Amino acid sequence: MMANIILTPGANQSQRTALLAFLFLGVVWGSNFIFMKWAAQLISPAQIVLLRCVFGFLPVLLYALSQRALSWGHFRYIHHFIVMSLLATAIYYFAFAKGTALLPSSIAGLLSGAIPLFTFVCTWLFLREERVTVIKAAGIVLGFFGVLLIARPWSGSGVIDITGVVCMIAGSLSVGLSFVYARKFISPLKLPVAALTTYQIGLAIVILSTVTSFEGIGAVFTDTRAWIGLVFGLGLCGTGLAYLAYYHIVANLGAVAASSVTYIPPVVALVIGVFLAGEKISALGYLAMIFILAGVALLQIGSRPREDRK
């Protein structure tokens, strides 16, 4: 949890830069939702995702080339790369872009905080590697209750677009399934993560190009706020540099600390939506955020070795 990323006085430079990367990642992912919201006023969700991948691909490719991580021999596994490009990039990004277009950016950001919940459920269902304990079960119940508070299907008031909530859930499920697929089929290959990321985003661009209409896609560049947010916020930072930052965190602070970054984006999205975009959040919305983050916290606590909880 957050305590795992507190640096000691003797921490080396790599750990310090990893902490900066941690903060960068939380802020960038949290601000992605307002950038998607601005772009969605001018172009379609599919066009948003295509441009996001195009502008995010360059830094990832350059990094992979600098590491000499790419190899023609890797393409014997192209079928796995295609699946990952769909689950972890194309479908995931499209569902979130569509959901954000239909919801206030702050609400979309809050729902994104439930990704670890869906990942746990997918891992438990398909890999049977996760043992459901009382703590984990409580986390799942709390988290999904938070999602239910946001959707409020019983109200019938139409305040929150249910289709938007479903899209956010679909995106979270897609990410959860990508972790399952990666653990089962990708991890055993022992390929460089820089190469995997390059193939994943590159193939997503190819796939999206075949199914996305290019008509009117240039409209986003008529609005300075929208195109800067899309090119630099979603593309360069939110996709390209975000991947590199995440892997830097894992390498220097560990996977547990890296997973703690999920606490930051919902809060950042809420702050931006309320204080900068003027969105109105009900008391139930704030309560939902508490439930979702508490659920994620319990899942993390339940997944740590017993001696680490003392």
BELBELHU-V650584 format. One record per residue. N is the residue number from 1. PHI is phi in degrees with one decimal (* if undefined). PSI is psi in degrees with one decimal (* if undefined). D_LAST is the distance of its C-alpha to the last C-alpha in Angstrom with 2 decimals. Layout:
BEGIN
N/PHI/PSI/D_LAST, N/PHI/PSI/D_LAST
END
This chain:
BEGIN
1/*/-163.2/13.21, 2/-60.4/-30.6/15.19, 3/-62.1/-25.0/12.75, 4/-71.2/-13.6/13.36, 5/-107.5/5.1/17.00, 6/-72.5/125.5/17.04, 7/-89.0/142.1/19.29, 8/-83.2/164.7/19.31, 9/-56.8/-27.7/22.72, 10/-92.8/11.4/23.51, 11/-60.7/140.2/23.02, 12/-82.2/175.1/26.12, 13/-64.2/-35.9/28.64, 14/-62.0/-39.6/27.56, 15/-67.3/-37.5/24.08, 16/-67.4/-42.0/25.82, 17/-68.4/-30.0/28.25, 18/-66.4/-36.8/25.52, 19/-64.9/-41.7/24.01, 20/-62.6/-39.5/27.56, 21/-63.9/-36.9/27.94, 22/-60.0/-49.2/24.82, 23/-65.9/-41.6/26.44, 24/-58.0/-46.4/29.81, 25/-63.9/-43.1/28.68, 26/-62.8/-42.7/27.16, 27/-70.2/-43.1/30.34, 28/-64.3/-49.2/32.72, 29/-65.0/-33.3/31.35, 30/-70.5/-31.6/31.24, 31/-84.4/-10.8/34.84, 32/-56.3/-31.5/36.13, 33/-71.4/-37.1/36.87, 34/-71.5/-32.4/39.36, 35/-66.3/-41.4/41.03, 36/-64.7/-38.1/41.45, 37/-63.4/-44.1/42.81, 38/-64.1/-44.9/45.41, 39/-67.0/-34.0/46.51, 40/-66.4/-16.2/46.76, 41/-76.7/-10.8/49.50, 42/-123.6/-33.4/51.70, 43/-134.3/170.7/50.86, 44/-78.6/160.2/49.39, 45/-56.3/-39.5/45.74, 46/-63.8/-39.1/46.88, 47/-67.7/-36.9/48.59, 48/-58.9/-47.1/45.53, 49/-66.1/-42.0/43.45, 50/-60.7/-48.2/46.21, 51/-66.8/-37.2/46.60, 52/-59.0/-44.9/42.86, 53/-68.4/-39.4/42.66, 54/-60.8/-47.9/45.81, 55/-77.9/-19.7/44.66, 56/-87.2/-16.4/41.14, 57/-71.0/-37.1/42.51, 58/-58.1/-53.0/44.14, 59/-62.6/-34.2/41.16, 60/-66.9/-44.1/39.38, 61/-62.1/-45.8/42.61, 62/-61.6/-40.9/43.22, 63/-64.4/-44.4/39.74, 64/-62.1/-40.5/40.18, 65/-66.1/-39.9/43.62, 66/-65.5/-29.1/42.41, 67/-89.1/-2.4/39.86, 68/52.4/43.4/42.62, 69/-89.4/-15.9/40.32, 70/-87.9/144.4/43.06, 71/-150.6/137.6/45.19, 72/-61.1/-28.0/47.97, 73/-63.8/-22.5/46.58, 74/-65.1/-23.5/43.56, 75/-73.7/0.1/45.92, 76/-68.6/-18.3/46.14, 77/-104.2/22.8/42.90, 78/-60.3/-29.6/44.36, 79/-62.8/-35.7/43.90, 80/-70.4/-39.3/40.11, 81/-64.4/-36.3/40.39, 82/-64.8/-44.0/42.53, 83/-61.2/-44.6/40.03, 84/-66.1/-36.0/37.25, 85/-65.7/-29.7/39.66, 86/-77.3/-54.4/40.26, 87/-68.8/-44.8/36.78, 88/-95.8/-5.7/34.83, 89/-133.6/-70.5/37.64, 90/-61.4/-57.0/40.89, 91/-67.5/-44.8/39.83, 92/-58.8/-51.4/36.52, 93/-65.4/-41.0/38.27, 94/-64.7/-45.3/41.27, 95/-60.6/-40.8/39.36, 96/-70.4/-37.9/37.44, 97/-65.7/-41.9/40.71, 98/-66.0/-44.5/42.52, 99/-63.0/-40.3/39.84, 100/-68.6/-32.0/39.75, 101/-65.6/-28.0/43.55, 102/-97.3/-14.5/43.49, 103/-120.4/161.2/40.66, 104/-59.4/142.5/39.90, 105/-59.0/-33.5/37.93, 106/-66.5/-39.3/35.11, 107/-68.3/-42.6/34.81, 108/-59.2/-42.0/34.92, 109/-63.5/-40.2/32.12, 110/-61.6/-43.2/29.98, 111/-66.0/-29.7/30.65, 112/-64.9/-22.2/29.68, 113/-66.0/-13.3/26.08, 114/-86.7/1.1/26.08, 115/-52.4/-45.7/26.60, 116/-60.8/-29.9/23.06, 117/-65.7/-47.4/23.72, 118/-68.0/-34.1/27.01, 119/-63.8/-42.4/25.68, 120/-62.6/-45.4/23.15, 121/-61.6/-44.2/26.02, 122/-63.5/-41.6/28.39, 123/-64.0/-42.0/26.07, 124/-67.3/-40.4/25.50, 125/-70.4/-41.9/29.23, 126/-104.3/-22.6/30.73, 127/-109.0/-23.0/28.41, 128/56.9/29.1/26.60, 129/-94.8/-19.4/23.66, 130/-94.2/128.1/21.16, 131/-94.1/127.1/20.00, 132/-82.2/112.0/20.08, 133/-103.4/175.5/17.25, 134/-61.6/-41.6/17.25, 135/-64.4/-45.6/14.83, 136/-65.5/-41.5/17.10, 137/-61.6/-40.5/20.19, 138/-63.7/-39.4/19.33, 139/-62.9/-43.0/18.90, 140/-62.9/-45.7/22.27, 141/-62.5/-46.7/23.98, 142/-61.6/-46.2/22.92, 143/-62.7/-47.4/23.91, 144/-72.0/-26.1/27.21, 145/-66.8/-36.6/28.00, 146/-61.8/-43.3/27.78, 147/-61.1/-40.9/30.24, 148/-64.6/-37.4/32.43, 149/-64.0/-33.9/32.55, 150/-71.5/-45.9/33.88, 151/-69.3/-42.0/36.44, 152/44.8/57.5/37.57, 153/-62.9/-18.4/40.05, 154/-77.9/-16.9/41.18, 155/-74.4/-38.8/42.59, 156/65.2/16.1/45.49, 157/-87.3/-18.3/45.94, 158/75.3/12.3/45.66, 159/-64.7/-42.4/43.52, 160/-110.5/128.4/41.10, 161/-73.1/113.8/42.73, 162/-63.1/-35.2/41.32, 163/-60.8/-39.6/42.61, 164/-63.0/-41.6/40.55, 165/-63.4/-42.9/37.37, 166/-61.5/-39.5/38.33, 167/-63.1/-42.6/38.84, 168/-64.7/-39.1/35.38, 169/-65.2/-41.4/33.91, 170/-62.2/-40.9/36.17, 171/-63.8/-41.6/34.98, 172/-65.4/-39.0/31.32, 173/-64.8/-39.1/32.25, 174/-61.7/-43.2/34.18, 175/-63.6/-43.3/31.25, 176/-59.4/-43.2/29.08, 177/-66.7/-32.8/31.89, 178/-65.1/-36.5/32.24, 179/-65.5/-41.4/28.71, 180/-62.3/-46.6/29.57, 181/-64.7/-42.5/32.90, 182/-64.0/-41.7/31.57, 183/-66.7/-36.9/29.00, 184/-81.5/-39.0/31.71, 185/-115.9/-29.6/34.75, 186/-91.3/-46.7/34.04, 187/-55.7/-41.7/31.06, 188/-61.4/-19.1/32.94, 189/-74.5/-21.2/35.78, 190/57.1/42.0/33.77, 191/-88.2/152.8/35.81, 192/-61.0/136.7/35.09, 193/-64.0/-30.9/33.23, 194/-63.3/-38.5/35.95, 195/-68.8/-44.8/38.55, 196/-59.5/-44.0/36.82, 197/-64.5/-41.1/36.49, 198/-62.6/-47.0/40.12, 199/-64.5/-39.6/41.43, 200/-62.9/-49.9/39.39, 201/-72.7/-39.8/40.70, 202/-61.3/-45.3/44.14, 203/-68.4/-33.5/44.72, 204/-62.1/-38.5/43.50, 205/-62.0/-43.7/46.23, 206/-62.5/-47.0/48.81, 207/-63.1/-47.3/47.82, 208/-63.7/-34.3/47.71, 209/-64.4/-27.6/51.06, 210/-84.0/-16.5/52.73, 211/-119.2/-1.2/51.66, 212/-104.8/132.2/51.62, 213/-74.9/133.4/54.77, 214/-91.3/-2.9/55.63, 215/-65.7/123.2/57.96, 216/77.6/7.0/57.05, 217/-66.8/-24.7/54.00, 218/-74.6/-7.5/55.44, 219/-61.4/-28.4/55.26, 220/-64.4/-25.3/51.77, 221/-84.2/2.1/53.36, 222/-86.8/-10.6/55.63, 223/-119.1/114.2/52.77, 224/-58.0/-46.3/51.25, 225/-60.2/-43.1/47.99, 226/-67.8/-45.5/47.59, 227/-74.8/-33.1/48.41, 228/-65.9/-43.0/46.35, 229/-62.2/-39.3/43.32, 230/-72.4/-49.6/44.04, 231/-69.0/-50.4/44.92, 232/-92.3/-42.4/42.42, 233/-71.3/-53.9/39.69, 234/-82.7/-43.2/39.48, 235/-80.1/-75.7/41.09, 236/-59.4/-52.2/40.54, 237/-85.9/-49.9/37.20, 238/-71.8/-18.9/35.74, 239/-117.5/-62.9/36.60, 240/-64.4/-64.0/37.57, 241/-66.6/-28.6/35.46, 242/-63.7/-43.0/32.50, 243/-60.6/-46.3/32.32, 244/-64.1/-40.0/32.58, 245/-63.7/-41.9/29.92, 246/-62.2/-45.7/27.45, 247/-66.7/-32.0/28.06, 248/-66.1/-39.1/27.77, 249/-65.0/-46.5/24.29, 250/-59.4/-42.1/23.21, 251/-68.2/-32.2/24.84, 252/-109.0/-24.3/23.35, 253/-116.2/-16.1/19.96, 254/100.4/160.3/19.09, 255/-67.3/-34.6/19.40, 256/-64.9/-45.2/16.07, 257/-65.0/-39.4/17.10, 258/-61.9/-38.1/20.59, 259/-67.5/-21.2/19.72, 260/-68.5/-14.9/18.39, 261/-63.4/-18.8/22.06, 262/-63.9/-16.3/22.81, 263/-75.9/-24.9/21.75, 264/-81.7/-48.1/24.57, 265/-54.9/-42.6/27.81, 266/-60.6/-38.7/27.98, 267/-68.9/-43.9/27.69, 268/-61.5/-44.9/30.21, 269/-61.6/-38.6/32.53, 270/-65.6/-46.6/32.43, 271/-61.7/-45.9/33.26, 272/-64.3/-45.0/36.05, 273/-62.8/-42.2/37.45, 274/-79.8/-48.4/37.61, 275/-90.9/-25.1/38.53, 276/-105.2/-36.7/40.54, 277/-97.7/-7.6/41.98, 278/72.3/23.3/42.47, 279/-75.8/147.7/40.87, 280/-99.6/126.4/40.23, 281/-116.6/129.1/36.89, 282/-77.5/168.6/36.78, 283/-60.4/-33.9/34.14, 284/-64.4/-32.9/33.19, 285/-63.6/-45.0/32.62, 286/-65.4/-39.6/30.06, 287/-64.3/-38.5/28.39, 288/-61.3/-41.8/28.44, 289/-60.9/-41.9/26.63, 290/-61.7/-43.7/23.81, 291/-64.4/-44.1/23.60, 292/-64.0/-48.4/23.78, 293/-67.5/-35.0/21.12, 294/-65.8/-39.0/18.79, 295/-62.7/-43.3/19.58, 296/-64.0/-40.4/18.86, 297/-61.9/-43.8/15.46, 298/-64.8/-37.1/14.56, 299/-62.3/-42.3/16.07, 300/-66.7/-41.8/14.02, 301/-62.8/-43.5/10.67, 302/-67.1/-22.4/12.28, 303/-90.5/-11.5/13.51, 304/-79.8/149.2/10.48, 305/-55.5/145.4/9.66, 306/-55.9/-37.4/7.36, 307/-69.0/-24.7/5.75, 308/-76.8/-13.2/5.52, 309/-85.3/-8.9/3.79, 310/-79.3/*/0.00
END
